[in-house]
């Protein structure tokens, strides 16, 4: 084999966890070139915002430098396929509407809003599910009460309280265990919680997202169809500044913006 064939053979060891195919067979590796001790390539993904892009870049660089001593530098340009970047989205079986609750800053009461909204809709006679997608700080498992999630026929059976079906990683991990996950693991976890859960017939699935504009909301927008997003903030300037970024992110991801809730608000009298 020549050098290019040897490189492609090594790159075939890198598997996309989402589709179960290697990055060469999937057509991600394009325009591979060798210039002396440098390897150049274009990595064509489904989206520029693909949560796996850093994982792929790191794995490619690591494997090539470990295998071939003559490679001193690996240059990877990220590109996106020209077709709709959201074409892989699927509907969650039995779920009519999915609403994401997000914020730019932590500590603004996003989880409190999520659980109150879920139970308020339930009291109005709607069938409701509540998914805690805040993988780093899953507090819905505390607010929702002590529950238990069981597995049946390769499906996750959510904990149900007062008619609301609740899924949280807090029910699956020990109380003090940190969840130290990067993008690919978060993407896989969200996919499993969405599609491997036996939701039944649900009018509204409320998703409590972690603060910020990172992997979870990007993955969610690529996995399924969202009815819209509700942003939560507090009156402080720092929270308002961050929530503006979160709202603009919704527009960039083509998620309808449903409104903003100013939590912990107050009225200051003139006297």
VEXBA-916038 format. One line per 10 residues: number of its first residue (from 1); their letters; for each residue x, y, z of N, C-alpha, C. Coordinates in steps of 0.02 Angstrom, whole numbers, plus 50000, padded with zeros to 5 digits. Layout:
% VEXBA-916038
NUM) A) X:Y:Z:X:Y:Z:X:Y:Z | ...
//
This chain:
% VEXBA-916038
1) XXXXXXXXXX) 50042:49940:50000:50000:50000:50000:50044:50063:50000 | 50020:50115:49966:50055:50178:49969:50034:50216:50032 | 50064:50274:50044:50053:50310:50106:49979:50330:50115 | 49949:50352:50061:49879:50374:50065:49833:50315:50084 | 49845:50257:50055:49805:50198:50072:49815:50177:50144 | 49878:50183:50168:49893:50165:50238:49856:50212:50286 | 49854:50276:50269:49820:50325:50311:49745:50310:50313 | 49715:50297:50255:49644:50282:50252:49626:50219:50291 | 49671:50170:50290:49660:50108:50328:49657:50121:50402 | 49699:50167:50427:49698:50185:50498:49636:50225:50514
11) XXXXXXXXXX) 49616:50271:50470:49557:50312:50482:49493:50271:50484 | 49494:50212:50452:49436:50168:50454:49424:50139:50524 | 49472:50147:50568:49463:50124:50637:49421:50171:50678 | 49410:50232:50652:49371:50282:50689:49298:50276:50669 | 49256:50260:50717:49185:50246:50705:49142:50304:50729 | 49094:50324:50687:49045:50374:50708:48994:50338:50753 | 48990:50357:50817:48945:50321:50863:48871:50329:50846 | 48855:50380:50806:48785:50392:50788:48760:50344:50734 | 48801:50332:50683:48778:50290:50627:48812:50222:50625 | 48862:50212:50668:48895:50147:50673:48940:50130:50614
21) XXXXXXXXXX) 48961:50180:50575:49005:50170:50518:49070:50208:50528 | 49123:50184:50495:49186:50220:50501:49184:50284:50459 | 49227:50331:50475:49223:50398:50444:49244:50398:50370 | 49281:50346:50350:49300:50341:50279:49242:50314:50238 | 49213:50259:50259:49156:50229:50223:49096:50276:50222 | 49089:50317:50275:49033:50364:50279:49044:50425:50234 | 49103:50430:50205:49116:50485:50159:49137:50550:50192 | 49156:50546:50256:49175:50608:50291:49244:50633:50269 | 49290:50587:50255:49359:50606:50238:49363:50622:50163 | 49380:50684:50148:49385:50706:50078:49451:50743:50066
31) XXXXXXXXXX) 49473:50744:50003:49531:50784:49982:49594:50770:50024 | 49607:50706:50036:49667:50687:50075:49731:50700:50034 | 49777:50737:50063:49840:50752:50030:49898:50743:50079 | 49956:50728:50051:50017:50721:50091:50070:50769:50063 | 50094:50813:50105:50147:50861:50087:50205:50851:50134 | 50255:50813:50111:50314:50797:50153:50292:50763:50217 | 50301:50797:50275:50283:50767:50339:50215:50792:50365 | 50176:50822:50321:50110:50850:50340:50055:50813:50302 | 50000:50799:50339:49940:50768:50309:49883:50819:50311 | 49852:50831:50254:49796:50877:50249:49734:50840:50226
41) XXXXXXXXXX) 49677:50860:50252:49614:50830:50231:49556:50876:50248 | 49499:50862:50216:49437:50896:50231:49390:50846:50263 | 49361:50865:50319:49314:50821:50355:49244:50849:50343 | 49205:50815:50301:49139:50839:50280:49086:50806:50324 | 49058:50846:50370:49008:50821:50418:48938:50844:50398 | 48888:50823:50437:48819:50842:50421:48806:50915:50438 | 48848:50944:50484:48839:51013:50503:48905:51040:50530 | 48917:51105:50519:48976:51138:50547:48973:51134:50623 | 48912:51134:50650:48902:51132:50723:48898:51061:50751 | 48918:51012:50711:48915:50942:50733:48951:50932:50800
51) XXXXXXXXXX) 48917:50905:50851:48949:50897:50916:49007:50847:50917 | 49014:50808:50863:49068:50758:50860:49131:50783:50826 | 49130:50845:50801:49186:50868:50759:49252:50869:50797 | 49252:50892:50860:49314:50894:50899:49339:50823:50914 | 49292:50779:50927:49309:50708:50940:49344:50678:50879 | 49315:50689:50820:49345:50663:50758:49414:50692:50747 | 49421:50757:50754:49486:50790:50742:49539:50763:50789 | 49521:50756:50853:49570:50731:50902:49589:50658:50888 | 49539:50617:50870:49553:50546:50856:49596:50538:50794 | 49581:50577:50742:49620:50573:50680:49693:50591:50693
61) XXXXXXXXXX) 49704:50648:50726:49772:50671:50741:49810:50621:50784 | 49776:50597:50836:49808:50550:50883:49828:50484:50848 | 49781:50455:50810:49795:50390:50779:49850:50395:50726 | 49848:50448:50686:49899:50454:50633:49969:50466:50660 | 49974:50507:50712:50040:50521:50740:50068:50461:50779 | 50022:50422:50809:50043:50362:50845:50067:50308:50797 | 50034:50302:50740:50048:50249:50693:50108:50265:50647 | 50114:50327:50626:50165:50346:50577:50213:50399:50606 | 50275:50379:50617:50324:50424:50646:50340:50482:50599 | 50332:50472:50534:50350:50524:50487:50300:50582:50485
71) XXXXXXXXXX) 50241:50572:50514:50190:50626:50514:50203:50672:50573 | 50218:50735:50558:50232:50785:50608:50172:50832:50620 | 50130:50839:50569:50074:50885:50575:50014:50858:50537 | 49954:50868:50565:49892:50848:50533:49846:50909:50530 | 49828:50928:50470:49785:50987:50461:49717:50965:50435 | 49665:50981:50474:49597:50958:50458:49551:51018:50451 | 49520:51025:50393:49471:51078:50381:49401:51048:50388 | 49359:51079:50430:49291:51055:50440:49244:51086:50389 | 49204:51044:50357:49156:51068:50308:49089:51033:50321 | 49037:51058:50289:48970:51027:50298:48942:51008:50231
81) XXXXXXXXXX) 48903:50954:50231:48870:50932:50169:48817:50984:50150 | 48805:50989:50086:48761:51041:50061:48687:51029:50074 | 48668:50967:50091:48597:50955:50103:48577:50978:50172 | 48513:50977:50186:48485:51002:50249:48519:50968:50308 | 48550:51009:50351:48588:50981:50408:48542:50948:50459 | 48477:50961:50454:48430:50932:50502:48390:50874:50471 | 48415:50847:50415:48376:50797:50379:48373:50730:50416 | 48416:50721:50467:48417:50658:50504:48370:50658:50564 | 48334:50713:50575:48289:50718:50632:48232:50668:50627 | 48211:50642:50685:48155:50594:50687:48105:50617:50739
91) XXXXXXXXXX) 48042:50597:50730:47991:50611:50780:47998:50561:50837 | 47985:50584:50897:47984:50540:50955:47916:50507:50957 | 47916:50441:50956:47853:50403:50952:47805:50422:51008 | 47744:50441:50989:47691:50456:51037:47692:50527:51064 | 47743:50566:51048:47750:50634:51075:47727:50685:51023 | 47678:50727:51041:47651:50776:50994:47692:50840:50992 | 47711:50866:51049:47747:50930:51052:47806:50926:51101 | 47864:50951:51079:47923:50953:51122:47942:51026:51133 | 47947:51045:51196:47965:51114:51214:48029:51114:51255 | 48078:51152:51233:48142:51156:51268:48142:51217:51314
101) XXXXXXXXXX) 48165:51206:51375:48172:51261:51424:48247:51273:51431 | 48269:51335:51416:48341:51348:51414:48357:51415:51448 | 48421:51426:51459:48444:51489:51487:48516:51500:51466 | 48538:51561:51469:48608:51574:51455:48652:51564:51516 | 48622:51577:51574:48659:51576:51637:48628:51525:51685 | 48669:51494:51726:48644:51448:51776:48615:51484:51836 | 48572:51451:51873:48546:51479:51935:48488:51527:51926 | 48456:51527:51867:48401:51574:51856:48333:51542:51869 | 48332:51478:51887:48270:51444:51903:48240:51407:51844 | 48282:51387:51797:48259:51352:51737:48225:51286:51754
111) XXXXXXXXXX) 48256:51247:51798:48227:51182:51816:48161:51190:51854 | 48157:51243:51895:48095:51257:51932:48039:51275:51883 | 48056:51315:51833:48007:51332:51781:47985:51269:51744 | 48033:51226:51727:48018:51165:51689:47969:51120:51726 | 47982:51109:51790:47939:51062:51827:47871:51093:51842 | 47870:51159:51854:47805:51193:51865:47763:51193:51802 | 47795:51204:51745:47758:51203:51682:47731:51134:51667 | 47771:51083:51680:47749:51014:51668:47687:50996:51709 | 47689:51012:51774:47633:50994:51817:47572:51039:51805 | 47585:51102:51784:47529:51146:51768:47491:51120:51706
121) XXXXXXXXXX) 47528:51098:51656:47496:51069:51596:47458:51005:51613 | 47487:50966:51659:47454:50904:51680:47388:50920:51715 | 47387:50972:51756:47326:50991:51791:47273:51016:51743 | 47295:51040:51684:47248:51063:51632:47221:51004:51591 | 47241:50944:51610:47215:50885:51576:47258:50860:51519 | 47319:50888:51512:47364:50866:51459:47407:50807:51484 | 47427:50765:51437:47473:50710:51452:47543:50737:51443 | 47583:50733:51496:47647:50769:51497:47705:50724:51516 | 47762:50736:51483:47825:50704:51501:47875:50759:51518 | 47922:50743:51561:47974:50791:51581:48042:50756:51576
131) XXXXXXXXXX) 48084:50782:51532:48151:50753:51521:48204:50801:51548 | 48243:50777:51595:48298:50816:51624:48360:50806:51581 | 48373:50855:51536:48431:50850:51492:48491:50887:51520 | 48486:50912:51581:48543:50945:51614:48588:50890:51642 | 48629:50862:51598:48669:50803:51616:48719:50818:51671 | 48742:50880:51676:48794:50896:51726:48765:50910:51795 | 48703:50933:51797:48670:50947:51861:48597:50927:51859 | 48582:50862:51858:48512:50839:51850:48471:50848:51913 | 48442:50907:51923:48405:50923:51984:48331:50904:51981 | 48306:50887:51922:48236:50867:51917:48222:50805:51959
141) XXXXXXXXXX) 48273:50763:51967:48265:50702:52008:48255:50719:52081 | 48277:50778:52102:48266:50801:52171:48198:50833:52178 | 48182:50878:52131:48118:50914:52133:48059:50867:52120 | 48070:50816:52078:48016:50771:52060:48001:50718:52112 | 48042:50716:52164:48031:50667:52217:48071:50604:52205 | 48075:50563:52257:48113:50501:52252:48077:50452:52206 | 48107:50439:52150:48076:50394:52102:48124:50340:52079 | 48098:50297:52037:48139:50243:52011:48123:50231:51938 | 48175:50225:51898:48167:50210:51827:48184:50137:51817 | 48142:50102:51779:48154:50031:51767:48163:50019:51692
151) XXXXXXXXXX) 48192:49963:51675:48203:49944:51605:48162:49882:51589 | 48127:49885:51533:48083:49831:51513:48085:49822:51437 | 48106:49763:51415:48110:49748:51343:48151:49801:51306 | 48211:49816:51333:48257:49865:51303:48228:49935:51300 | 48177:49948:51339:48148:50015:51343:48153:50043:51414 | 48159:50109:51419:48162:50142:51484:48090:50160:51504 | 48070:50140:51563:48004:50156:51588:48011:50215:51637 | 47984:50273:51620:47994:50332:51663:47958:50327:51729 | 47985:50365:51778:47951:50372:51842:47892:50418:51833 | 47835:50400:51861:47775:50441:51852:47751:50468:51919
161) XXXXXXXXXX) 47740:50534:51919:47714:50566:51980:47656:50613:51961 | 47599:50601:51991:47539:50642:51979:47525:50651:51905 | 47535:50598:51866:47519:50600:51795:47575:50624:51750 | 47630:50648:51778:47687:50672:51738:47741:50618:51736 | 47761:50600:51676:47814:50549:51668:47882:50584:51668 | 47926:50563:51713:47989:50598:51724:48049:50553:51709 | 48096:50580:51671:48160:50546:51657:48216:50593:51677 | 48263:50570:51718:48321:50609:51738:48380:50564:51751 | 48439:50586:51730:48499:50547:51745:48511:50542:51820 | 48481:50588:51857:48487:50586:51930:48458:50523:51959
171) XXXXXXXXXX) 48411:50491:51924:48382:50428:51947:48426:50368:51929 | 48475:50380:51885:48516:50326:51861:48587:50328:51888 | 48605:50381:51924:48672:50388:51951:48668:50398:52027 | 48723:50384:52061:48724:50395:52133:48724:50469:52149 | 48703:50486:52208:48690:50556:52228:48750:50603:52216 | 48810:50581:52234:48868:50625:52232:48914:50612:52172 | 48894:50567:52127:48937:50549:52071:48937:50604:52018 | 48996:50631:52000:48999:50681:51946:48990:50648:51878 | 48956:50684:51833:48948:50659:51764:48997:50697:51720 | 49052:50664:51702:49107:50696:51665:49104:50672:51593
181) XXXXXXXXXX) 49062:50706:51554:49050:50685:51485:49068:50741:51437 | 49093:50720:51378:49104:50767:51323:49050:50758:51270 | 49054:50798:51217:49001:50800:51167:48973:50735:51142 | 49014:50687:51118:48987:50625:51091:48945:50585:51140 | 48966:50583:51203:48928:50546:51254:48862:50581:51269 | 48863:50647:51270:48801:50685:51283:48752:50672:51227 | 48776:50674:51165:48734:50662:51107:48702:50593:51110 | 48742:50542:51126:48716:50474:51130:48666:50466:51187 | 48680:50498:51244:48635:50494:51301:48567:50526:51286 | 48568:50584:51254:48505:50617:51236:48465:50576:51186
191) XXXXXXXXXX) 48499:50545:51139:48465:50503:51090:48430:50445:51124 | 48465:50414:51172:48436:50357:51208:48377:50379:51251 | 48384:50435:51287:48330:50458:51330:48269:50478:51290 | 48279:50504:51231:48223:50524:51188:48188:50464:51157 | 48228:50422:51123:48199:50370:51080:48193:50301:51112 | 48229:50290:51167:48225:50224:51200:48180:50226:51262 | 48146:50282:51273:48100:50288:51329:48029:50272:51305 | 47994:50234:51345:47924:50217:51329:47879:50273:51355 | 47871:50326:51315:47833:50384:51337:47758:50372:51335 | 47736:50328:51290:47664:50320:51280:47638:50379:51239
201) XXXXXXXXXX) 47575:50397:51248:47546:50455:51213:47556:50518:51255 | 47594:50566:51228:47612:50626:51264:47592:50688:51223 | 47556:50734:51255:47539:50797:51222:47599:50845:51222 | 47633:50848:51279:47690:50893:51285:47748:50858:51321 | 47807:50861:51289:47868:50838:51321:47910:50900:51337 | 47918:50914:51401:47957:50972:51423:48029:50949:51434 | 48077:50983:51403:48147:50964:51410:48186:51019:51447 | 48212:51002:51504:48252:51049:51545:48324:51043:51523 | 48349:51095:51489:48417:51095:51463:48466:51126:51512 | 48530:51109:51506:48581:51142:51548:48590:51214:51524
211) XXXXXXXXXX) 48618:51258:51566:48630:51327:51544:48682:51330:51489 | 48679:51382:51449:48729:51391:51397:48705:51372:51328 | 48751:51374:51280:48734:51363:51210:48778:51308:51179 | 48789:51254:51218:48835:51202:51197:48803:51141:51168 | 48836:51084:51178:48818:51021:51147:48746:50998:51155 | 48716:51002:51216:48649:50973:51223:48596:51003:51177 | 48592:51069:51171:48541:51100:51129:48556:51088:51055 | 48620:51087:51037:48639:51073:50968:48618:51001:50950 | 48634:50954:50993:48616:50884:50981:48541:50876:50976 | 48505:50908:51022:48433:50903:51024:48401:50927:50958
221) XXXXXXXXXX) 48427:50982:50932:48400:51010:50870:48413:50965:50810 | 48465:50924:50814:48481:50878:50759:48447:50811:50766 | 48426:50794:50827:48395:50729:50839:48320:50728:50824 | 48285:50783:50841:48212:50781:50836:48184:50850:50821 | 48118:50853:50814:48083:50915:50797:48059:50948:50862 | 48075:51012:50869:48054:51049:50928:47998:51098:50910 | 47946:51098:50951:47892:51147:50941:47917:51218:50954 | 47965:51223:51001:47994:51288:51016:48034:51288:51080 | 48063:51345:51095:48103:51353:51156:48079:51411:51198 | 48082:51403:51263:48065:51456:51311:48128:51473:51350
231) XXXXXXXXXX) 48147:51536:51350:48207:51559:51385:48189:51584:51454 | 48232:51569:51502:48222:51590:51572:48280:51635:51593 | 48263:51690:51625:48315:51737:51649:48293:51765:51716 | 48336:51805:51746:48320:51845:51806:48334:51918:51787 | 48314:51966:51829:48319:52036:51810:48391:52063:51805 | 48440:52028:51831:48508:52054:51833:48538:52061:51762 | 48580:52111:51753:48610:52124:51687:48649:52065:51661 | 48686:52030:51705:48727:51974:51681:48683:51917:51654 | 48626:51906:51686:48581:51853:51663:48547:51873:51598 | 48527:51936:51592:48494:51960:51531:48543:51958:51472
241) XXXXXXXXXX) 48605:51976:51485:48656:51973:51432:48664:51902:51405 | 48667:51854:51451:48676:51784:51431:48614:51755:51396 | 48554:51776:51419:48494:51747:51389:48485:51772:51317 | 48511:51832:51303:48508:51856:51233:48545:51808:51187 | 48602:51784:51210:48641:51736:51170:48603:51671:51160 | 48570:51649:51213:48531:51587:51209:48474:51595:51158 | 48440:51652:51158:48385:51664:51112:48411:51666:51040 | 48467:51701:51029:48495:51704:50962:48517:51635:50936 | 48537:51592:50983:48555:51524:50965:48494:51487:50938 | 48436:51498:50968:48374:51466:50943:48362:51484:50870
251) XXXXXXXXXX) 48372:51547:50854:48361:51569:50784:48411:51535:50737 | 48473:51528:50759:48525:51497:50717:48511:51423:50706 | 48478:51391:50754:48462:51320:50749:48392:51308:50721 | 48358:51362:50699:48291:51358:50670:48240:51329:50718 | 48246:51348:50782:48198:51327:50833:48154:51387:50849 | 48088:51380:50843:48043:51437:50858:48052:51461:50930 | 48055:51527:50937:48061:51558:51004:47991:51573:51030 | 47972:51539:51084:47903:51545:51110:47895:51602:51160 | 47948:51622:51192:47943:51677:51240:47997:51674:51293 | 47995:51723:51338:48045:51728:51391:48010:51736:51458
261) XXXXXXXXXX) 48036:51704:51508:48010:51709:51577:48063:51743:51619 | 48044:51800:51649:48090:51834:51695:48074:51809:51766 | 48114:51764:51790:48104:51733:51855:48132:51778:51910 | 48108:51769:51972:48133:51807:52030:48128:51882:52018 | 48077:51903:51981:48067:51974:51967:48033:52008:52026 | 48036:52074:52027:48008:52112:52083:47991:52183:52060 | 47952:52219:52100:47935:52288:52086:47963:52332:52141 | 48000:52383:52119:48031:52429:52167:47991:52494:52169 | 47961:52508:52227:47920:52569:52234:47964:52631:52229 | 47934:52686:52205:47970:52749:52199:47993:52776:52267
271) X) 47952:52764:52319:47970:52789:52386:48005:52736:52428
//
